[in-house]
Amino acid sequence: MTVDTSPEAQLEPPRQTSLGTAAARNLATTTKSAPQMQEITSRWLLRMLPWVETKGGTYRVNRRLTYTVGDGRIEFVQDGGDVRVIPRELGELALLRGFDDKEVLTEIAGRCVQRDFRAGEVLVERGAPAEELHLIAHGRISQKSVGKYGDEVGVGVLADGERFGENALLDDDARWESTATAETSGTLLTLSRADFASVLSSAPELQAHVDEFRRLPRQRQNKYGEAEIAMSAGHAGEVALPGAFVDYELKPRQYELSAAQTILRVHTRVTDLYNGPMNQMEEQLRLTIEALRERQEHEMINNREFGLLRNADFKQRIQPHSGPPTPDDLDELLCRRRGTKLFLAHPRTIAAIGRELNSRGIYPDHVDLGGQQAPAWRGVPILPCNKIPISKEQTSSILAMRLGEDNQGVVGLHQTGLPDEYEPGLSVRFMGISDQAITSYLVSTYYSAAILVPNALGVLENVQIARRPA
């Protein structure tokens, strides 16, 4: 027998002697997964919030009467390198609260002088005469004073939209109570007492407003700004007891349920012919609901009307003392409210917290949440939420909140019992079949969030999360 050993014969592929896998797969039942989706997150906020049934689609938050004296932040406009304060925003100053003469406010805004500062610059010295109001357009400024025992102590950190020196506009003897030093470069606008007095002398309506401000007796308040309830304690004998009543806000805030909706379209041919082994309609609906729930959590964090980040009280917003989220910053955030139930932060922010703890040789606690271990600080879980934004400067925020109606905390709002309800607060409504044989379903969920009292929610802002060079 002769064997062909030519090069051509050696290059021929071997003849197939059994059934190949490619053909065999045509007869086999494939093991497959359900459709996967990268957008799905843990959605801790939706899981942890107590949900309040909201009949009528509106939730009213009744509170004790509070006397507001212009404690919000001031906004600015920027034109190239020039920064100007928005005249109406000057109404956030206690002195100008309720004053609405646009021409006079524009005149005051025009007297504000821009001042750019650099990191490390001392802006005002403790004990020096205070002769101007400073409005911070951009940057971080630390305030330090002298403690009881002569050592330097930190008073606070101010950032964009805040101000200091407001009492200098009317008090000729005012002096700076603390030294203000720039931690970063930035810009502020300065209004001198002399310029304010010049506008005051030429605007009778402003003079009348200021005179009324000076004459107005200060309503007795508790430290939260609520009208004080008169009472007597520690007395002896038959003394006349003060009468009291608890006054309420005349115009309480109302939260209306917001909606997230989409129309799911599925061709009848798909559901008729390709419904095994998985129900195509159920899988389409499952992924659509996941996307809606992700959007719901995003809105509950960022929505301008009811989002937690946008609606946190300005007095409950603090700045980190050195940039990164240190244990001291977490303690300050924690101590501003009773019964804090959770911290909420972006996963990258949680990593930054871990780096700061590790650098100090501190290891976080862990708590059990339904069988899942979560890192914690002082026993309060630190939960991830990738809906909290990160700025282009690599800064983010950390939220701390108390939960529940009974605790005067933060609550989620929804309404159950909807027509064609598929999940609590979510409905799937059949809309018909088109001429193209496409079946349509309206998928809707209604929700909101309410902060029952201001100190139920606190925010540590402008947290630096970028890794520092080694």
C-alpha positions in Angstrom: 0.0 0.0 0.0 1.4 3.4 -1.0 0.9 6.4 1.3 0.8 9.8 -0.3 3.3 12.0 1.5 3.2 15.0 -0.8 2.9 18.5 0.7 -0.6 18.9 -0.9 -1.9 15.7 0.8 -0.6 16.9 4.2 -2.5 20.2 4.0 -5.9 18.6 3.5 -8.2 18.8 6.6 -9.0 15.6 8.4 -12.3 14.0 7.3 -15.2 14.4 9.9 -16.0 11.0 11.5 -18.8 12.2 13.9 -21.6 14.8 14.3 -20.2 18.3 14.9 -21.2 20.6 17.8 -22.4 23.4 15.6 -25.0 21.1 14.0 -25.8 19.3 17.2 -26.8 22.7 18.8 -29.7 22.9 16.3 -31.3 19.9 18.1 -30.4 20.8 21.7 -32.3 22.9 24.2 -30.1 25.8 25.1 -29.5 26.8 28.7 -30.0 30.5 28.8 -30.2 33.4 31.3 -32.9 35.9 31.7 -32.1 39.3 30.0 -29.5 41.1 32.1 -29.2 44.9 32.7 -26.2 46.9 33.9 -28.3 49.9 35.1 -29.7 48.0 38.1 -28.3 49.1 41.5 -29.0 48.3 45.1 -31.4 51.3 45.4 -30.9 51.6 49.2 -32.8 54.8 49.4 -36.0 53.2 48.1 -35.5 50.2 50.3 -34.8 52.1 53.6 -37.3 55.0 53.3 -40.6 54.4 55.2 -43.4 54.9 52.7 -46.5 56.9 53.6 -49.8 56.3 51.8 -50.7 59.6 50.1 -54.4 59.7 49.2 -55.4 62.5 47.0 -51.9 62.8 45.6 -50.9 65.5 48.0 -49.1 65.4 51.4 -49.2 68.4 53.7 -46.4 69.0 56.3 -47.8 70.9 59.2 -45.2 72.5 61.5 -45.1 75.0 64.4 -44.8 78.5 63.3 -41.2 79.4 62.5 -39.8 82.9 62.1 -37.5 83.0 59.1 -35.0 85.8 58.9 -33.3 85.4 55.6 -31.0 82.4 56.1 -30.8 81.1 52.6 -28.0 81.2 50.1 -27.3 84.0 47.7 -26.9 83.4 44.0 -24.7 85.2 41.5 -24.3 85.5 37.7 -20.9 85.3 35.9 -20.0 87.2 32.8 -16.5 86.1 31.9 -14.3 87.1 34.8 -16.9 89.5 36.2 -19.3 88.3 38.9 -22.4 90.1 40.0 -25.0 89.4 42.7 -28.6 88.9 41.6 -30.4 91.9 43.1 -33.5 89.9 44.3 -31.1 87.5 46.1 -30.2 90.3 48.5 -33.6 89.6 50.1 -31.9 86.6 51.7 -30.2 89.1 54.1 -32.1 89.5 57.3 -31.9 93.2 57.0 -33.5 93.2 53.6 -36.0 90.4 54.1 -39.3 91.4 52.5 -38.0 94.5 50.8 -38.9 94.2 47.1 -38.1 97.5 45.4 -36.2 96.2 42.4 -34.5 99.6 41.6 -33.1 100.0 45.1 -31.9 96.4 45.3 -30.2 96.8 41.9 -28.5 99.9 43.2 -27.2 98.0 46.3 -26.1 95.2 44.1 -24.2 97.6 41.9 -22.3 98.9 44.9 -20.9 95.4 45.6 -17.2 95.3 44.7 -15.6 92.1 43.3 -12.6 90.8 45.1 -10.6 87.8 44.0 -8.6 86.0 46.6 -6.0 83.3 46.7 -5.5 80.3 48.9 -4.0 81.2 52.2 -5.0 84.9 52.1 -6.3 86.3 55.3 -9.5 88.2 54.4 -10.4 89.7 57.8 -8.6 89.7 61.2 -10.3 88.9 64.5 -10.8 92.1 66.6 -10.4 94.5 63.6 -13.3 96.9 62.9 -16.0 95.3 60.7 -17.0 97.8 58.0 -18.3 95.6 55.2 -20.5 92.7 54.3 -18.8 89.9 52.3 -20.7 87.7 49.9 -18.9 84.5 48.8 -19.5 83.8 45.1 -17.0 81.0 44.9 -14.4 79.3 47.1 -13.9 78.0 50.7 -13.2 80.2 53.7 -12.4 79.0 57.2 -13.2 81.0 60.3 -11.0 80.7 63.4 -11.0 82.4 66.7 -9.3 82.1 70.1 -10.6 79.6 72.6 -11.1 80.0 76.3 -7.6 78.8 77.1 -5.8 81.0 74.4 -5.5 78.3 71.7 -6.8 78.7 68.2 -10.1 77.0 67.5 -12.1 76.5 64.3 -15.4 78.3 64.1 -16.7 77.1 60.8 -16.2 76.8 57.1 -18.1 78.9 54.6 -18.5 78.2 50.9 -20.4 79.4 47.7 -23.5 81.5 48.4 -22.8 82.1 52.1 -21.8 85.5 53.7 -20.3 87.0 56.8 -20.3 90.5 58.3 -24.0 91.3 57.8 -24.2 93.1 61.2 -21.5 95.5 60.0 -24.0 97.4 57.7 -25.8 99.0 60.6 -23.5 98.7 63.6 -20.7 101.4 63.6 -18.9 99.6 66.5 -19.0 96.2 64.9 -15.7 94.1 65.1 -14.8 90.8 63.5 -15.3 88.0 66.0 -13.1 85.6 64.0 -10.3 85.5 61.5 -11.4 84.5 58.0 -8.7 82.7 55.8 -9.1 81.5 52.3 -8.6 77.8 52.0 -8.9 77.9 48.2 -8.8 80.6 45.6 -12.1 82.2 44.8 -14.2 85.4 44.5 -16.3 87.4 46.9 -18.3 90.6 46.6 -17.9 93.3 49.2 -20.5 95.9 50.3 -19.2 98.6 52.5 -21.1 100.3 55.2 -20.5 103.6 53.6 -21.9 102.5 50.2 -25.0 101.0 52.0 -25.5 104.2 53.9 -25.3 106.2 50.6 -28.1 104.2 49.1 -30.0 104.4 52.4 -29.9 108.2 52.4 -31.3 108.4 48.9 -34.0 105.8 49.2 -36.8 106.8 51.7 -38.6 103.5 51.2 -35.4 101.6 52.2 -34.9 103.9 55.2 -38.4 103.2 56.3 -37.8 99.4 56.0 -34.6 99.6 58.0 -36.2 101.7 60.7 -39.0 99.1 60.9 -36.4 96.4 61.2 -34.7 98.2 64.1 -38.0 98.9 65.9 -39.5 95.5 65.4 -39.5 93.6 68.7 -37.8 90.3 68.4 -40.4 87.5 68.8 -39.3 85.0 71.5 -38.1 81.9 69.9 -36.5 78.6 70.7 -33.1 77.7 69.2 -34.8 76.2 66.2 -36.6 79.4 65.3 -40.0 78.2 66.4 -42.4 80.5 68.4 -41.7 79.9 72.0 -44.3 78.3 74.3 -44.5 80.5 77.4 -44.2 78.5 80.7 -42.9 78.9 84.3 -40.7 76.4 86.1 -38.9 76.3 89.5 -41.4 78.7 91.1 -42.9 78.4 94.6 -46.1 79.6 96.0 -49.1 81.0 94.2 -47.6 82.7 91.2 -49.5 83.7 88.1 -48.7 81.2 85.4 -48.2 82.4 81.8 -50.8 81.5 79.2 -49.6 79.7 76.1 -50.7 78.2 72.9 -48.8 76.4 70.1 -49.0 78.4 66.8 -48.9 76.7 63.5 -47.6 77.8 60.0 -50.4 79.4 58.1 -49.1 78.2 54.7 -47.6 74.7 55.3 -45.7 73.1 52.5 -47.5 70.6 50.3 -45.8 67.8 48.4 -47.6 66.6 45.2 -46.8 63.1 43.9 -44.5 63.2 40.9 -44.8 60.7 38.0 -42.4 58.5 36.1 -44.0 56.9 33.0 -43.2 55.1 29.8 -45.0 53.2 27.1 -43.9 49.7 26.6 -44.4 48.4 23.1 -44.2 44.7 22.2 -45.1 43.2 18.8 -47.8 40.5 19.0 -45.7 38.2 16.8 -43.0 38.2 19.6 -45.5 37.3 22.3 -47.3 34.7 20.1 -44.3 32.8 18.7 -41.4 33.4 21.0 -42.8 33.0 24.5 -41.0 29.9 25.5 -39.2 29.1 27.7 -39.4 32.7 29.0 -42.4 35.0 28.8 -41.3 37.8 26.6 -43.9 40.2 28.0 -42.8 39.5 31.6 -39.1 40.0 30.8 -39.8 43.3 28.9 -41.9 44.5 31.8 -39.4 43.5 34.4 -36.5 45.5 32.8 -38.8 48.5 32.1 -39.8 48.6 35.8 -36.2 48.3 36.9 -35.4 51.4 34.7 -38.4 53.3 36.2 -37.3 52.5 39.7 -33.7 53.8 38.9 -35.2 57.0 37.6 -37.4 57.3 40.7 -34.5 57.1 43.0 -32.6 59.7 40.9 -35.5 62.1 41.1 -35.9 61.6 44.8 -32.2 62.7 45.2 -32.0 65.4 42.6 -35.4 66.8 41.7 -35.6 70.6 42.2 -39.0 70.5 43.8 -38.7 67.6 46.2 -35.2 66.0 45.8 -33.3 65.6 49.1 -30.2 67.3 47.9 -32.0 70.3 46.6 -34.4 70.7 49.6 -32.0 70.2 52.6 -32.2 73.2 54.9 -29.3 75.6 54.5 -28.6 75.5 58.2 -28.2 71.7 57.9 -25.5 71.9 55.2 -21.9 71.8 56.4 -18.5 71.9 54.7 -15.6 69.5 55.3 -12.8 71.1 57.2 -9.9 69.9 55.0 -11.6 68.6 51.8 -11.7 64.8 52.1 -14.4 63.1 54.3 -12.6 62.7 57.7 -14.0 61.1 60.8 -14.4 64.6 62.3 -16.6 65.6 59.4 -18.8 62.6 59.8 -19.1 63.2 63.5 -20.1 66.8 62.9 -22.7 65.7 60.4 -24.0 63.0 62.8 -24.3 65.3 65.9 -26.6 67.8 64.2 -29.6 65.5 64.5 -31.0 62.9 66.8 -31.7 59.4 65.8 -29.8 59.4 62.5 -30.6 56.1 60.7 -28.3 56.1 57.7 -25.6 57.9 55.7 -26.1 58.0 51.9 -23.1 58.5 49.6 -21.8 57.8 46.2 -19.7 54.6 46.1 -16.6 56.6 45.2 -17.3 58.8 48.3 -17.5 55.7 50.5 -14.1 54.6 49.1 -12.8 58.1 50.1 -14.2 57.6 53.6 -12.4 54.3 53.8 -9.1 55.8 52.7 -9.4 58.5 55.4 -10.2 56.0 58.1 -7.4 53.7 57.0 -4.9 56.5 57.0 -5.7 57.1 60.7 -5.6 53.4 61.6 -9.4 53.3 62.1 -11.5 50.5 60.7 -15.3 51.1 60.3 -17.9 49.1 62.0 -20.3 46.9 60.1 -24.1 46.4 60.7 -26.4 43.8 59.4 -29.2 45.0 57.1 -31.4 42.1 56.2 -28.5 39.7 56.1 -26.2 42.0 54.2 -23.2 43.6 55.9 -22.8 47.3 55.4 -20.0 49.6 56.6 -21.0 51.9 59.4 -19.8 54.9 61.4 -20.8 55.1 65.1 -23.3 52.3 64.3 -25.0 54.2 61.5 -24.8 52.4 58.2 -23.1 54.1 55.2 -25.1 53.1 52.1 -24.2 53.6 48.5 -26.2 55.6 46.0 -24.8 56.4 42.6 -27.5 59.0 42.0 -25.7 61.5 44.2 -23.8 63.6 41.6 -20.0 64.1 41.4 -18.8 67.5 40.2 -16.2 68.1 37.6 -13.9 69.1 40.4 -14.3 65.6 41.9 -16.4 66.6 44.8 -19.7 65.1 46.0 -22.1 65.1 49.0 -22.9 62.8 52.0 -26.5 62.7 53.3 -27.4 61.9 56.9 -31.1 61.4 57.7 -33.5 60.4 60.3 -36.5 58.4 59.1 -40.2 58.0 59.7 -43.3 60.1 60.6 -43.1 59.1 64.2 -39.5 60.4 64.4 -40.2 63.6 62.5 -37.8 62.4 59.8 -37.7 61.8 56.1 -40.4 59.8 54.4 -41.2 58.5 51.0 -44.7 59.3 49.5 -46.7 57.0 47.2 -50.2 55.9 46.6 -51.3 52.3 46.4 -54.5 50.7 45.0 -54.0 52.2 41.6 -56.0 50.9 38.6 -54.2 47.9 37.0 -51.6 48.0 39.9 -48.7 45.6 39.2 -46.6 46.5 42.2 -47.4 48.8 45.2 -47.6 52.3 43.7 -46.9 51.1 40.1 -49.5 50.3 37.5 -49.3 48.7 34.0 -52.3 49.7 31.9 -53.2 48.1 28.6 -53.5 50.8 25.8 -54.5 48.6 22.9 -53.1 47.1 19.7 -52.1 49.3 16.8 -52.7 48.7 13.1 -49.1 47.4 13.0 -50.0 44.7 15.5 -48.0 46.3 18.3 -49.3 46.0 21.8 -48.8 49.1 24.0 -48.8 49.2 27.8 -48.6 52.4 29.9 -46.2 51.8 32.9 -46.6 54.5 35.6 -45.3 55.0 39.1 -46.1 58.0 41.4 -43.8 59.1 44.2 -42.2 62.0 46.2 -40.2 62.6 49.4 -40.9 64.8 52.3 -38.6 66.3 55.0 -40.9 66.7 58.0 -38.6 69.0 60.0 -35.4 70.7 58.8 -33.0 68.8 61.0 -34.2 65.4 59.7 -31.7 65.7 56.9 -28.2 67.0 56.8 -25.7 67.3 54.0 -21.9 67.3 54.0 -21.1 69.2 50.8 -18.1 69.6 48.6 -16.4 66.5 49.8 -13.2 65.9 47.9 -13.2 62.3 46.7 -10.1 62.3 44.3 -7.2 60.3 45.5 -4.4 62.5 46.9 -0.9 62.0 45.6 1.2 59.7 47.7 
